[in-house]
Amino acid sequence: MLIDLGSPTFALPPDFYDRLEAEVKKQIPIDPIKDDPNLGTWLCYRTKITNENGPIFTVHFEGANVELKPIQTFNQPLKEYEYYCFGITNTANTVLADMGDQGIYGNYVQANFLIGFDFETRMVSFKPTDCTKL
């Protein structure tokens, strides 16, 4: 997994992403939007997805589990519409398409975490933080 502060995208290898998308569809009890040319391949819903009604994900890193709330995994790409889209994508849709099983852990899912990088031990730490209060 490449942790990238400059990329907004959280992208997963195609097989892993497909399984995750199927689980998201099970967790959200309404049908996703289909065949909207404005949305491309995004998984989107015509309802506001919040921390109260959306699924929570746990990313399992070696030695740590990071809980992601819907505010970090869903966004509203077209502000003029009440569409809320799953913000995690498939690496096949990114520049990493030819890089095998590598994924990108982008800055959207890093929101509201104080992230520490220890270059000597090659460890990354995630501390949940309300960034609006910093």
PyMOL CGO cylinders between C-alpha atoms (Angstrom):
from pymol import cmd
from pymol.cgo import CYLINDER

trace = [
    CYLINDER, 0.00, 0.00, 0.00, 1.37, 3.39, -1.00, 0.3, 1, 1, 1, 1, 1, 1,
    CYLINDER, 1.37, 3.39, -1.00, 0.42, 6.09, 1.51, 0.3, 1, 1, 1, 1, 1, 1,
    CYLINDER, 0.42, 6.09, 1.51, 0.11, 9.26, -0.56, 0.3, 1, 1, 1, 1, 1, 1,
    CYLINDER, 0.11, 9.26, -0.56, -0.59, 12.68, 0.94, 0.3, 1, 1, 1, 1, 1, 1,
    CYLINDER, -0.59, 12.68, 0.94, -0.90, 14.26, -2.52, 0.3, 1, 1, 1, 1, 1, 1,
    CYLINDER, -0.90, 14.26, -2.52, -3.48, 11.93, -4.02, 0.3, 1, 1, 1, 1, 1, 1,
    CYLINDER, -3.48, 11.93, -4.02, -7.10, 12.09, -2.90, 0.3, 1, 1, 1, 1, 1, 1,
    CYLINDER, -7.10, 12.09, -2.90, -7.79, 8.55, -4.08, 0.3, 1, 1, 1, 1, 1, 1,
    CYLINDER, -7.79, 8.55, -4.08, -7.96, 5.40, -2.01, 0.3, 1, 1, 1, 1, 1, 1,
    CYLINDER, -7.96, 5.40, -2.01, -7.50, 2.74, -4.68, 0.3, 1, 1, 1, 1, 1, 1,
    CYLINDER, -7.50, 2.74, -4.68, -7.45, -1.02, -4.25, 0.3, 1, 1, 1, 1, 1, 1,
    CYLINDER, -7.45, -1.02, -4.25, -6.44, -3.84, -6.60, 0.3, 1, 1, 1, 1, 1, 1,
    CYLINDER, -6.44, -3.84, -6.60, -9.40, -4.92, -8.79, 0.3, 1, 1, 1, 1, 1, 1,
    CYLINDER, -9.40, -4.92, -8.79, -10.19, -8.25, -7.09, 0.3, 1, 1, 1, 1, 1, 1,
    CYLINDER, -10.19, -8.25, -7.09, -10.12, -6.73, -3.61, 0.3, 1, 1, 1, 1, 1, 1,
    CYLINDER, -10.12, -6.73, -3.61, -12.11, -3.69, -4.74, 0.3, 1, 1, 1, 1, 1, 1,
    CYLINDER, -12.11, -3.69, -4.74, -14.81, -5.84, -6.38, 0.3, 1, 1, 1, 1, 1, 1,
    CYLINDER, -14.81, -5.84, -6.38, -15.35, -7.77, -3.13, 0.3, 1, 1, 1, 1, 1, 1,
    CYLINDER, -15.35, -7.77, -3.13, -15.47, -4.53, -1.12, 0.3, 1, 1, 1, 1, 1, 1,
    CYLINDER, -15.47, -4.53, -1.12, -17.96, -2.92, -3.51, 0.3, 1, 1, 1, 1, 1, 1,
    CYLINDER, -17.96, -2.92, -3.51, -20.23, -5.97, -3.24, 0.3, 1, 1, 1, 1, 1, 1,
    CYLINDER, -20.23, -5.97, -3.24, -20.13, -5.63, 0.56, 0.3, 1, 1, 1, 1, 1, 1,
    CYLINDER, -20.13, -5.63, 0.56, -20.93, -1.90, 0.39, 0.3, 1, 1, 1, 1, 1, 1,
    CYLINDER, -20.93, -1.90, 0.39, -23.98, -2.69, -1.75, 0.3, 1, 1, 1, 1, 1, 1,
    CYLINDER, -23.98, -2.69, -1.75, -25.12, -5.18, 0.92, 0.3, 1, 1, 1, 1, 1, 1,
    CYLINDER, -25.12, -5.18, 0.92, -24.65, -2.62, 3.72, 0.3, 1, 1, 1, 1, 1, 1,
    CYLINDER, -24.65, -2.62, 3.72, -26.61, 0.21, 2.04, 0.3, 1, 1, 1, 1, 1, 1,
    CYLINDER, -26.61, 0.21, 2.04, -30.27, -0.84, 1.71, 0.3, 1, 1, 1, 1, 1, 1,
    CYLINDER, -30.27, -0.84, 1.71, -31.10, 1.22, -1.41, 0.3, 1, 1, 1, 1, 1, 1,
    CYLINDER, -31.10, 1.22, -1.41, -30.20, 0.64, -5.03, 0.3, 1, 1, 1, 1, 1, 1,
    CYLINDER, -30.20, 0.64, -5.03, -27.18, 2.52, -6.39, 0.3, 1, 1, 1, 1, 1, 1,
    CYLINDER, -27.18, 2.52, -6.39, -27.55, 4.92, -9.31, 0.3, 1, 1, 1, 1, 1, 1,
    CYLINDER, -27.55, 4.92, -9.31, -27.15, 3.16, -12.65, 0.3, 1, 1, 1, 1, 1, 1,
    CYLINDER, -27.15, 3.16, -12.65, -26.24, 4.47, -16.11, 0.3, 1, 1, 1, 1, 1, 1,
    CYLINDER, -26.24, 4.47, -16.11, -25.62, 8.13, -15.25, 0.3, 1, 1, 1, 1, 1, 1,
    CYLINDER, -25.62, 8.13, -15.25, -22.98, 9.46, -17.67, 0.3, 1, 1, 1, 1, 1, 1,
    CYLINDER, -22.98, 9.46, -17.67, -21.96, 12.15, -15.14, 0.3, 1, 1, 1, 1, 1, 1,
    CYLINDER, -21.96, 12.15, -15.14, -20.85, 9.47, -12.66, 0.3, 1, 1, 1, 1, 1, 1,
    CYLINDER, -20.85, 9.47, -12.66, -18.84, 7.10, -14.85, 0.3, 1, 1, 1, 1, 1, 1,
    CYLINDER, -18.84, 7.10, -14.85, -17.89, 3.99, -12.89, 0.3, 1, 1, 1, 1, 1, 1,
    CYLINDER, -17.89, 3.99, -12.89, -18.49, 5.48, -9.42, 0.3, 1, 1, 1, 1, 1, 1,
    CYLINDER, -18.49, 5.48, -9.42, -20.75, 3.64, -6.98, 0.3, 1, 1, 1, 1, 1, 1,
    CYLINDER, -20.75, 3.64, -6.98, -23.24, 6.37, -6.04, 0.3, 1, 1, 1, 1, 1, 1,
    CYLINDER, -23.24, 6.37, -6.04, -26.52, 6.73, -4.16, 0.3, 1, 1, 1, 1, 1, 1,
    CYLINDER, -26.52, 6.73, -4.16, -29.30, 9.34, -4.19, 0.3, 1, 1, 1, 1, 1, 1,
    CYLINDER, -29.30, 9.34, -4.19, -29.17, 9.86, -0.45, 0.3, 1, 1, 1, 1, 1, 1,
    CYLINDER, -29.17, 9.86, -0.45, -26.88, 11.59, 1.97, 0.3, 1, 1, 1, 1, 1, 1,
    CYLINDER, -26.88, 11.59, 1.97, -24.49, 9.07, 3.48, 0.3, 1, 1, 1, 1, 1, 1,
    CYLINDER, -24.49, 9.07, 3.48, -23.28, 10.15, 6.90, 0.3, 1, 1, 1, 1, 1, 1,
    CYLINDER, -23.28, 10.15, 6.90, -21.49, 8.69, 9.89, 0.3, 1, 1, 1, 1, 1, 1,
    CYLINDER, -21.49, 8.69, 9.89, -24.93, 7.77, 11.25, 0.3, 1, 1, 1, 1, 1, 1,
    CYLINDER, -24.93, 7.77, 11.25, -26.27, 5.82, 8.26, 0.3, 1, 1, 1, 1, 1, 1,
    CYLINDER, -26.27, 5.82, 8.26, -23.23, 4.65, 6.31, 0.3, 1, 1, 1, 1, 1, 1,
    CYLINDER, -23.23, 4.65, 6.31, -20.93, 1.66, 6.68, 0.3, 1, 1, 1, 1, 1, 1,
    CYLINDER, -20.93, 1.66, 6.68, -17.74, 1.84, 8.73, 0.3, 1, 1, 1, 1, 1, 1,
    CYLINDER, -17.74, 1.84, 8.73, -14.63, 0.19, 7.31, 0.3, 1, 1, 1, 1, 1, 1,
    CYLINDER, -14.63, 0.19, 7.31, -11.56, -1.08, 9.08, 0.3, 1, 1, 1, 1, 1, 1,
    CYLINDER, -11.56, -1.08, 9.08, -8.27, -1.04, 7.21, 0.3, 1, 1, 1, 1, 1, 1,
    CYLINDER, -8.27, -1.04, 7.21, -5.98, -3.75, 8.55, 0.3, 1, 1, 1, 1, 1, 1,
    CYLINDER, -5.98, -3.75, 8.55, -2.34, -2.70, 8.43, 0.3, 1, 1, 1, 1, 1, 1,
    CYLINDER, -2.34, -2.70, 8.43, 0.39, -4.90, 9.85, 0.3, 1, 1, 1, 1, 1, 1,
    CYLINDER, 0.39, -4.90, 9.85, 0.28, -4.00, 13.55, 0.3, 1, 1, 1, 1, 1, 1,
    CYLINDER, 0.28, -4.00, 13.55, -2.69, -1.61, 13.37, 0.3, 1, 1, 1, 1, 1, 1,
    CYLINDER, -2.69, -1.61, 13.37, -6.36, -1.40, 12.47, 0.3, 1, 1, 1, 1, 1, 1,
    CYLINDER, -6.36, -1.40, 12.47, -7.61, 1.96, 11.21, 0.3, 1, 1, 1, 1, 1, 1,
    CYLINDER, -7.61, 1.96, 11.21, -11.37, 2.62, 11.36, 0.3, 1, 1, 1, 1, 1, 1,
    CYLINDER, -11.37, 2.62, 11.36, -12.74, 4.73, 8.50, 0.3, 1, 1, 1, 1, 1, 1,
    CYLINDER, -12.74, 4.73, 8.50, -16.09, 6.47, 8.89, 0.3, 1, 1, 1, 1, 1, 1,
    CYLINDER, -16.09, 6.47, 8.89, -18.40, 7.35, 5.97, 0.3, 1, 1, 1, 1, 1, 1,
    CYLINDER, -18.40, 7.35, 5.97, -17.22, 10.96, 6.03, 0.3, 1, 1, 1, 1, 1, 1,
    CYLINDER, -17.22, 10.96, 6.03, -13.85, 9.59, 4.89, 0.3, 1, 1, 1, 1, 1, 1,
    CYLINDER, -13.85, 9.59, 4.89, -15.11, 7.03, 2.38, 0.3, 1, 1, 1, 1, 1, 1,
    CYLINDER, -15.11, 7.03, 2.38, -18.08, 8.77, 0.70, 0.3, 1, 1, 1, 1, 1, 1,
    CYLINDER, -18.08, 8.77, 0.70, -18.15, 12.13, -1.04, 0.3, 1, 1, 1, 1, 1, 1,
    CYLINDER, -18.15, 12.13, -1.04, -20.43, 14.34, -3.09, 0.3, 1, 1, 1, 1, 1, 1,
    CYLINDER, -20.43, 14.34, -3.09, -18.59, 14.72, -6.42, 0.3, 1, 1, 1, 1, 1, 1,
    CYLINDER, -18.59, 14.72, -6.42, -21.29, 16.83, -8.08, 0.3, 1, 1, 1, 1, 1, 1,
    CYLINDER, -21.29, 16.83, -8.08, -22.38, 19.49, -5.60, 0.3, 1, 1, 1, 1, 1, 1,
    CYLINDER, -22.38, 19.49, -5.60, -25.44, 20.40, -7.65, 0.3, 1, 1, 1, 1, 1, 1,
    CYLINDER, -25.44, 20.40, -7.65, -26.88, 16.88, -7.17, 0.3, 1, 1, 1, 1, 1, 1,
    CYLINDER, -26.88, 16.88, -7.17, -27.76, 14.93, -4.04, 0.3, 1, 1, 1, 1, 1, 1,
    CYLINDER, -27.76, 14.93, -4.04, -25.44, 12.10, -5.06, 0.3, 1, 1, 1, 1, 1, 1,
    CYLINDER, -25.44, 12.10, -5.06, -23.10, 10.51, -2.55, 0.3, 1, 1, 1, 1, 1, 1,
    CYLINDER, -23.10, 10.51, -2.55, -20.44, 8.29, -4.02, 0.3, 1, 1, 1, 1, 1, 1,
    CYLINDER, -20.44, 8.29, -4.02, -18.14, 5.65, -2.63, 0.3, 1, 1, 1, 1, 1, 1,
    CYLINDER, -18.14, 5.65, -2.63, -14.75, 7.36, -2.54, 0.3, 1, 1, 1, 1, 1, 1,
    CYLINDER, -14.75, 7.36, -2.54, -12.70, 4.18, -2.79, 0.3, 1, 1, 1, 1, 1, 1,
    CYLINDER, -12.70, 4.18, -2.79, -11.87, 3.10, -6.31, 0.3, 1, 1, 1, 1, 1, 1,
    CYLINDER, -11.87, 3.10, -6.31, -10.28, 0.33, -8.30, 0.3, 1, 1, 1, 1, 1, 1,
    CYLINDER, -10.28, 0.33, -8.30, -6.59, 0.65, -9.26, 0.3, 1, 1, 1, 1, 1, 1,
    CYLINDER, -6.59, 0.65, -9.26, -7.65, -0.30, -12.79, 0.3, 1, 1, 1, 1, 1, 1,
    CYLINDER, -7.65, -0.30, -12.79, -9.05, 3.27, -12.93, 0.3, 1, 1, 1, 1, 1, 1,
    CYLINDER, -9.05, 3.27, -12.93, -5.74, 4.89, -11.87, 0.3, 1, 1, 1, 1, 1, 1,
    CYLINDER, -5.74, 4.89, -11.87, -2.14, 5.24, -13.00, 0.3, 1, 1, 1, 1, 1, 1,
    CYLINDER, -2.14, 5.24, -13.00, -1.40, 2.13, -10.91, 0.3, 1, 1, 1, 1, 1, 1,
    CYLINDER, -1.40, 2.13, -10.91, -3.28, -0.11, -13.33, 0.3, 1, 1, 1, 1, 1, 1,
    CYLINDER, -3.28, -0.11, -13.33, -0.06, -1.87, -14.34, 0.3, 1, 1, 1, 1, 1, 1,
    CYLINDER, -0.06, -1.87, -14.34, 1.44, -2.13, -10.87, 0.3, 1, 1, 1, 1, 1, 1,
    CYLINDER, 1.44, -2.13, -10.87, -0.11, -5.40, -9.74, 0.3, 1, 1, 1, 1, 1, 1,
    CYLINDER, -0.11, -5.40, -9.74, -1.42, -5.65, -6.19, 0.3, 1, 1, 1, 1, 1, 1,
    CYLINDER, -1.42, -5.65, -6.19, -0.26, -2.24, -4.98, 0.3, 1, 1, 1, 1, 1, 1,
    CYLINDER, -0.26, -2.24, -4.98, -2.91, 0.20, -3.75, 0.3, 1, 1, 1, 1, 1, 1,
    CYLINDER, -2.91, 0.20, -3.75, -3.00, 3.92, -2.88, 0.3, 1, 1, 1, 1, 1, 1,
    CYLINDER, -3.00, 3.92, -2.88, -4.04, 5.16, 0.56, 0.3, 1, 1, 1, 1, 1, 1,
    CYLINDER, -4.04, 5.16, 0.56, -4.92, 8.72, -0.44, 0.3, 1, 1, 1, 1, 1, 1,
    CYLINDER, -4.92, 8.72, -0.44, -5.60, 11.85, 1.55, 0.3, 1, 1, 1, 1, 1, 1,
    CYLINDER, -5.60, 11.85, 1.55, -9.42, 11.61, 1.72, 0.3, 1, 1, 1, 1, 1, 1,
    CYLINDER, -9.42, 11.61, 1.72, -9.20, 8.61, 4.04, 0.3, 1, 1, 1, 1, 1, 1,
    CYLINDER, -9.20, 8.61, 4.04, -6.42, 10.30, 6.00, 0.3, 1, 1, 1, 1, 1, 1,
    CYLINDER, -6.42, 10.30, 6.00, -8.77, 13.12, 7.06, 0.3, 1, 1, 1, 1, 1, 1,
    CYLINDER, -8.77, 13.12, 7.06, -9.22, 13.47, 10.83, 0.3, 1, 1, 1, 1, 1, 1,
    CYLINDER, -9.22, 13.47, 10.83, -6.11, 11.44, 11.60, 0.3, 1, 1, 1, 1, 1, 1,
    CYLINDER, -6.11, 11.44, 11.60, -2.84, 12.71, 12.95, 0.3, 1, 1, 1, 1, 1, 1,
    CYLINDER, -2.84, 12.71, 12.95, -0.41, 10.60, 10.94, 0.3, 1, 1, 1, 1, 1, 1,
    CYLINDER, -0.41, 10.60, 10.94, 3.11, 9.98, 12.08, 0.3, 1, 1, 1, 1, 1, 1,
    CYLINDER, 3.11, 9.98, 12.08, 5.94, 8.72, 9.90, 0.3, 1, 1, 1, 1, 1, 1,
    CYLINDER, 5.94, 8.72, 9.90, 8.95, 7.18, 11.65, 0.3, 1, 1, 1, 1, 1, 1,
    CYLINDER, 8.95, 7.18, 11.65, 11.53, 6.85, 8.91, 0.3, 1, 1, 1, 1, 1, 1,
    CYLINDER, 11.53, 6.85, 8.91, 14.05, 5.02, 11.10, 0.3, 1, 1, 1, 1, 1, 1,
    CYLINDER, 14.05, 5.02, 11.10, 11.72, 2.14, 12.00, 0.3, 1, 1, 1, 1, 1, 1,
    CYLINDER, 11.72, 2.14, 12.00, 9.70, 2.49, 8.76, 0.3, 1, 1, 1, 1, 1, 1,
    CYLINDER, 9.70, 2.49, 8.76, 6.47, 2.68, 10.78, 0.3, 1, 1, 1, 1, 1, 1,
    CYLINDER, 6.47, 2.68, 10.78, 3.37, 4.78, 10.21, 0.3, 1, 1, 1, 1, 1, 1,
    CYLINDER, 3.37, 4.78, 10.21, 0.95, 5.62, 13.02, 0.3, 1, 1, 1, 1, 1, 1,
    CYLINDER, 0.95, 5.62, 13.02, -2.64, 6.85, 12.84, 0.3, 1, 1, 1, 1, 1, 1,
    CYLINDER, -2.64, 6.85, 12.84, -4.22, 8.78, 15.71, 0.3, 1, 1, 1, 1, 1, 1,
    CYLINDER, -4.22, 8.78, 15.71, -7.92, 9.71, 15.34, 0.3, 1, 1, 1, 1, 1, 1,
    CYLINDER, -7.92, 9.71, 15.34, -8.10, 13.51, 15.63, 0.3, 1, 1, 1, 1, 1, 1,
    CYLINDER, -8.10, 13.51, 15.63, -10.81, 16.13, 15.18, 0.3, 1, 1, 1, 1, 1, 1,
    CYLINDER, -10.81, 16.13, 15.18, -8.88, 18.29, 12.72, 0.3, 1, 1, 1, 1, 1, 1,
    CYLINDER, -8.88, 18.29, 12.72, -11.46, 21.09, 12.95, 0.3, 1, 1, 1, 1, 1, 1,
    CYLINDER, -11.46, 21.09, 12.95, -10.11, 21.79, 16.45, 0.3, 1, 1, 1, 1, 1, 1,
    CYLINDER, -10.11, 21.79, 16.45, -6.42, 22.09, 15.51, 0.3, 1, 1, 1, 1, 1, 1,
]
cmd.load_cgo(trace, "trace")
